[in-house]
Amino acid sequence: MAEDKKKLWGGRFEKSLSDLSREISESISFDKILYKQDIRASLAHAEMLAKQDIIEKGQFENIQKGLLQVEKEIEENKLEYSFELEDIHTHIETRLTEIIGDDGKRLHTGRSRNDQVAVDTHLYLKEVIANQKSELIDLLENIFQKAKENQKKIWPGYTHTQIAQPVLLGHYLMAYFWMFFRDINFLLFAEKDCDKMPLGAAALAGANYPIDREFAAKKLGFSELYENSMDAVSSRDYQMTYHFFAAKLFIHISRFCEEMILYNSSEFQYITMNDAVTTGSSIMPQKKNPDIAEILRGKTGRVTGNLNALLMNLKSLPLTYNRDLQEDKVYLFDTAKQVSYGIKGVSEILLNVEFHPEKALENLEKGFAQATDIADYLVSYHKLPFREAHELTGKLVAYCEKKKIYISSLDESQIKEVLGQYTLSKKVILISECINRKQGTGSTSEKELSVQLKKAEICLEGLK
């Protein structure tokens, strides 16, 4: 029982936890990452206690000096972690008391581990979001620059994984720009959701001391307080919002990686990934595998799994704090790490990809990608109903398939053989001429892509 007396809650107990219970209960193996946030929150709390004359100024100064020493010891790997002390909060308070004596025992006045862990994870997530906002802006800039460099190059557009219509490579890349731009807007929403301070809610009902939550919130950089103490210690909405962001982000990452993997294959040959983002085979010397893209694609299951784990953890959980919530940090810390890998990984792939629009153009020809333009030409020039124009164009495609030729190589006699009295101009059968026929905001024409790039530039400046 000697060890158990060091616990923050040992006074009521006569027997020790079993070894298995101790192993199940501990969280120090993963929550030690929160030491900076815990010390920061403790410093603000102690300063507030002194301001409110709940503790003496000298006691606060001792606590402040001791906490800074504990922080230094942790950063120098001098603090020994033990399952006996369960979590980072107990380790810090125990070591503080060893350093400064009884004044260390005053730190926990007016708070509970319930609001303590909540404020720590809020602070942690606020820092994570700030960093990842910057990483996402870098990714958006990389996509934007690639799109600008490829404004006039032709690229295939697909539906049902079948060649559909030609687009500009810059337009294709901008589709991912706007996906990730929506992600950063979701991240900003998560940032706002995280900007509420739970400290001062204590166990669930508030503190029995004249605390000043507003003072502590200002010291810690929170813009508002939780309005209800029970909600403050039990809510994990801020984490849910972040996990929703992360899951959505990784869906977009996975879609991007899937296309890079396909387009890098010998069957497509639309891109080449260089050595910085590929690996080899232990048995097949010729292999150059897109492993980084595959790993990022695989992490999507991991991140969406963390979201589902949190949702199931919270489902039917009664107010207020329950020990189930200890698990939330496992999901949060892992997802935060994977999100940074994902964002920076996509940037790394983009910086190490060579595009081959000439191969894309060849497949567009094979896929008869100008067929829609031909049908629309028959409608606009020959005034045919679209369904009739669609049928005639289908016959033209069938003719080319049978003859094993491209539409762009048809001569006038061949066109007449299929379409009879209806003629086609040479321009309408060329893939390269399809792009600038597209009209309307957001289309793939060079004019509209230029407008889109200007809007994107303004959006990027706004984020900065």
N, C-alpha and C positions, 0 to 999 in steps of 0.2 A: 504493500500500500504506500510505501515511501514515494515511489514515482508518481502515483495517482494524486498525491497531495499537491503536486505542482500544477495540476489542472486548474482551470478557472472555475470549475464547478464541483470540486472534490469534497466540499464540506458535508454534504448530505449523505455521502456514500461510505459504506463500511468495507466493501470488497472491491477488488480490482476487476477491470474488464478482462475477459478471456483474451488470449493471444489472437484468436480469430476475430473477435469483435473489435479489437484494437486495430487489426489490419484492415478490416472493412471500414472502420470509422475514419481513418486518417485521410487527410487531404493535402498534407504538406508536400507530398511527392509531386503535386501539380500546382497547388496554389501559392507556392513560394515565389512564383513569377510576380505576384502582387506586392512584393515587399516595398517597392517605392511608393505605390499608391497608399498602402497601409500606413507608412510612416508620414507621408504628406497629410493624409486625413487626420492622423493622430496629432500632428503638430497644430493643425487648425483647430481641432477639438480642444486641445490643451490651452491654446491661446484664448479661445472663447471662454473656457472655464475660469481662467484668470481674470479676464475682462469683466466677467459677471460676479467676481469675488466668491466663486464656488471653491476655487483653490487659491493659494497665495501666490504672489508674483514670483517669489523665490522658488516655490515648488514647480511652477511652470518653467522657470529657467533651468532647473535641474532636469526636468523631463525633456526639454528641448535639447539640451546638451547630450543627454543620454541617448535620445533617439537618433541623433546625428552620428553618434559613435556606433550604434547598432547598424545603421545603414552602411557605414564605412566597413564594418566587419563583414557584413553580407557581401559587399562588392569585392572584398579581398578574400572571399571564400573562407573566412575564419569562424563563421557561425556554424556550429554542428547541428544538423537537423535530426529530429527524433520522432518516431511514430507516437511516442508517449505524449507529446505535446500537440498532437493532432493537426494543427493548422498554422499558417504564417502569423496570424494575429496573436496566438498564444506564445509562439516562439519569440516574437518581438517584445511582448510585454514581460515575459519571463526574463529575457536577457536584460531588458531595461531595468527591472527591479534588482537584478544581480549587480548592475553597475551603480545605480543611484540609491538603492535601498527602498524604504517605505514610500518615498515620493512616487516611485514607479507604480505602486499599487493604486494611486489616486487617478491615474490616467483614464481608467475605465468608468469613472464617475459620470453618470448621465447618459451612458450609451450601452449598447448590447452588441454582441457579435452579430446579431441579426441586421441592425442598421450599419454596422461596421463593414461587413462583407458586401452589403448592397452598395455602399458608397465607394468601396474599393473597385468593384467591377464596373460601376459607372465611370469612374476616373480612368480605369484601364481602357474601356471601350471608347471613350472620348479621344484618348491618345491614338488608339488604333485607327479610328475613323479619320483623324487629321492626317495621319501618314498615308492612308490608303486613298484619300482624296487627292493627294499630291501624285501618288503613283498612277491613278486613273487619268489625271490630267496629262501626265507624260505619255501614257498609252494613246490618248486621244490625239495628242500632237504628232505622234509617230504615224498613226493612221492617216491623219490629215496631210502630212508631208508626202506619204506614199501616194495618196490620191492625187495631189497636185502634180506629182512627177508623172502620173499616168493618165492625164486628162484626155488624151487623144487615142490611146491604145484600145483596141477592141477586145472584148472578153465575152465568154458565153454566159447567157442567163439560162437557168434550168427550171423546169417544173417536173415533178415526179422523177427526178434524176435523169430526165431526157432533155436533150437540146431543145430550147424553146425560142429565144430571140437574142440577138446580139445587144450588148450593152457596152458602155465604156468601162475600162478597168477601174478608172477613178470612181465611177458611179458604184460599181460593185464594192469597192473598199469603203465608200461612204455609208453603205448600208450597215456595216459594222461600227462605223463611227457613231451613228445615231443610236444603235443598240447600247453601246457603252456610255453614251451621253445620258440616255435614260437611266442607266445604272447609277451614274454619279448623282443624278437628281434624287434617286431613291436613297442613296447613301446620305445625302444632305438631310433627307427626312429622318433617317435613322439617327443622325447627329442631333437633330432637334429633340427627338424622343429620348435621347440619352442625357439631355441637359437639365435634368431635374435632380435635386439633391435629397436623398433619403435620410441622411445623418440627422440625428435628433429625435427620430421616431422611437429610438431605443428598442425594447423587445417587440412591442406592438402598440403600446398605448401612449407613448411619449415619456418624457423624463419627469422625475419628481424634484427638479431643480429649475431655477429661473434661467434656462438656457436661451441663447440667441442664435437661432438657426440661420437667420438672414446673414449674420456676421460670418458664420462658418461657410455659408454658400458663397459669399463674395470672396473669401480667402481662397476657396477651392475653384473658383471660376465657373460656378453654376449660375444660370440666369434665373432659375426659379426653384421652388420647393415642391415636393409632393404635398398635396393639400390634406392628405389623410394618412395618419401614422400606420394604420393597418395595411393600407395599399402600399405604402412606402417600403415595408420590409418584405412583402409577399409578391410584389409585381416583378415580373421578368419580361414585361412588354418590350422594353428597350432592347433586350437581347433577341426577342422574337423578330422585331423589325430588322435588326442587323442580319439575322439568319435568313430572313426572306430576301433581303438584298443580296446576300452571298449566294443563295440558291439560284436566284434569277441571273446574277452575274455569271455563274458557272454554266448555266444553260447556254448563254451566249458564247462563253469561252469554248464550250464543248462543240458547238455548231461550227465555230471558226476552225478549231483544230481538226474536226472531221473533214472539212473541205480541204485544208492544207494536206492532210494525210492522203486523201484521194487524189488531189491534183499533183502530188509529188510522185505518184506511182508511175510505173513504166507504161501503163495503159492510158493514162491521161497526159503526163509530161507537160502540164501547164506551168509548173513551178519546179525549181530545184532548191532544196534546203541544203545549206552548206554544212561544213563539218562542225560548226559551233553548236548546232542543234540536232545533230544526228549521231547515231552510234552504229557499231558494226555487229556482226554475228560471230559467235564462238566457233562455228563450224562452216559457215558459207562465206568465203572470202569476198565475194562480190557485193554482199549486202551493205546497204546504207539506210538504216532504219530511222523513221521520224519519231524517235522515242519520246522526245520532250513533249511533242504534241499529243502523243498517245497517253503519256502519264497525266497531263493536264486534263485530257478527256476523261480519264479514269477517276480523277479526283472529284468529278461532278457527283458521282455516287456517294462519295465520302461526305461532301459538304451538304448535299440534300439529306443525307442520313442524319447528320447532326441536327438539322432543322426538325426532322421528324422525331428524333430522340427528345428534343426539348419540348415539342408539342405534346408528346405522350407523357413526359414528366409532369407537365403542368395540368394535364387533363384531370378533372375532378379533384384537384388538390385543394383542400379546405384552407380558409384563412387561419393563421397568417403564415408564419414561417414553419416549414417542415424540413426535415433533414434531407428529403429527396432533392431539395434545391442545391445541395452540395454538388450534385452531378452537373449542374448547368455550366460550371467552369470548364469541365472536361470538353464539352462541345464548343464552348466559346473560344477557348484558347486554340483549339485545333483549327476551327474554321478561320479565325483571324490569321493564322499562319498560312493556311492554304490559299486564302484570298490574295495575300501578297505574292505568293508563288504564282498564282494564276495570272494576275495583272502583269507582273514583270515578265512572266514566261511568254505571254502573247507578244509583248513588245520585243522580246529577244528573238522570237520566230520571225516577226516582221522585218527586223533589222538584218536577218540572215536568210532572206528568201529572194531568189531571182525569178521574175515572171517571164513567161514565154508566150506572148500574145500571138506569135506566128502559128504555134501549135493550136492555140484556141481558135484561130481563124479557120484553120484546116478542118477542125471538128464542126465548126458552125456550118461550113459548106456541106460536110457529110450529113449533117442533121437538118439540112434544108431550112435554116433559120430565117430566111427571108420570106417564107411562105405567107405569114400574116400580112406583110407589106404588100405582097402581090394581090392577096384577096382584097385588101383595102384599096389598092389601086384600081381594081376592077369595079369596085363600088363607086369611087370618086370620079374616075375618068370615063368609064363606060356606063355608069348609072345602074349597075346591076344590084338587085337585092343582096344583102350580105350572105344569106344562106346559099344562094346560087353561086356567088363568087367563091365562097368557102368550098363548095363541091368541085368547081372547076379547078381550083388551086390544088385540091387533094388529088385530082386526076393527073395534074402536072407533076406532082411529087411521085406518084406511082409510076408514071412514064419514066422519070429519071432513075428511079430505083431499078426498074426493069432493064434500062439501057446502061446502068452503072455509070451515070454521069452526074455532074453537079448542075443545079439550076442555072448558075452563072455562066455555064458553057453552052447553053442552048442558043441555037440560031433561029432566025425568023421562021424558017420552014418547019422546024420542030415545034415551035410555039404554036404555029397555025394548025399543025397536025392534031394538037390536043385542044386548043382553045377555039379553033375555027375562026370566026370573024373578029374575035377580040385580040387586040394587040397588046404587047408589053414593051415599054421603053427599056433600053439597055440599063439605065440607072436603077430601075425598080428591081432588077434581078441581081444586083450586086449587094453583098453583105455590107460593104463599107458605106453604102448609101442609106442604109436603114436607120442609122443612129440619129441623124439630124431631122428625120421626119417626125420624131416623137415630140409631142407638144404637151403643154400643161406643167404646172409647178411640180417639181420632184421627178420629172422624167429624165431619161438618159441622154438627151441631146447635149451637145457641147455648151450651148447657151445656158440651158437649165443647170447643168453641172457647175458652171461658173458661178451662177447665182447661189447654188447650194454651198459651194466652197466659201463664198463670202459670208453666208449666214453662219457656217460652222466656225469661221474665224472670229466672228463677233461673239458667238457662244463661248469659245475658248477664252477670249479676253474677259468675258463676264465671270467665268470660273476663277480666273487668276485674281 
